[in-house]
């Protein structure tokens, strides 16, 4: 929630979509709705049946790359906690 509040402040958006598997989290929905009310931002959530985990998509994309012979090995430098607004250099 804090990262989303920071992003709203940086971008000035007036609508946020909470999606993916995490959007099934009831407490997250409550907090995001509260924050939306406080900041005057529309927060949109999918129906629970549509709150699928992105991992399936990542596996599918990775499987296609692996089948085509692509392999980044252990040299891939992913950054899961990259701060909002920081440039990503691949």
N, C-alpha and C positions, 0 to 999 in steps of 0.2 A: 504494500500500500504506500509506503514511504517513497519508494522509487517512482511510483505512478504519480504521486503528488508532485514530486520534483519535476517529472517530465511535463506535467500540466503547466507548472509554473514557467518552465523553459520555453514551451511551445505556444502556450495560450490557447490550446484546443478547447472546444466546448463540448466534445463528445468523446467518450472512451468506451471501447469494446473490450470486455473481459472474456477471453475465449480459451480453448484448449482444455485439457484435463483439469487444470487448477480451477476452472470456472465452476466446477461442481462443488467446490468447498463452500459450505453454507456460511461460515463465519467470514470468509473473504467477501462473499456477496454482500453481507450485512455492512461490513466496514467500507467497502467501495461505494455502496449506496449512500452511506452516511457522509463520506467524503464528497461525493457528487453533490449532495444537498448543500453541504457547507461551502463548496466552491462554485456552485451554480453550473455544474457540469453534468450533462446527461451521461449516465452510465448504463450500458446495454449488456445484457447477459443472454446467452443462448438457452433454450430449453435444456433441462438436465439430460435428456436423451441424446443431445447433440454435443455434450461435453466430452469429447474424445481426447485421448492422450496423443500428443504430437509424436510420441516415440514410434508409433506404427508408421507414420509418414517418413521419419528419419531412417528407419530400418529399410523401408521400401526404396528410398533414394540411394542409400548406401549399398544395398544388394545389387541394384542396377549398375552402379559404378564398379563394384567388385567383380561382377560377372563380365564386365567389359575390360577387365584387367587393371583398373585403377587401384592404386594402393598408396595411401599417404603414410603408412607405417606409423611409427611412433614420433615422427618428425613434425606432425601436425601440432600447432601450438594454439589450441582453443583457450579462450578466456571466458569462463562462465560468469565472472563478476565484473565485467568491463563497466566502468561508470557511465551513466547516461551522458551522451554528448561526446564521449571520447572517440576519436577516430579509430577504426579497426584497420590494421595493416596485415594483410594476409600473405 
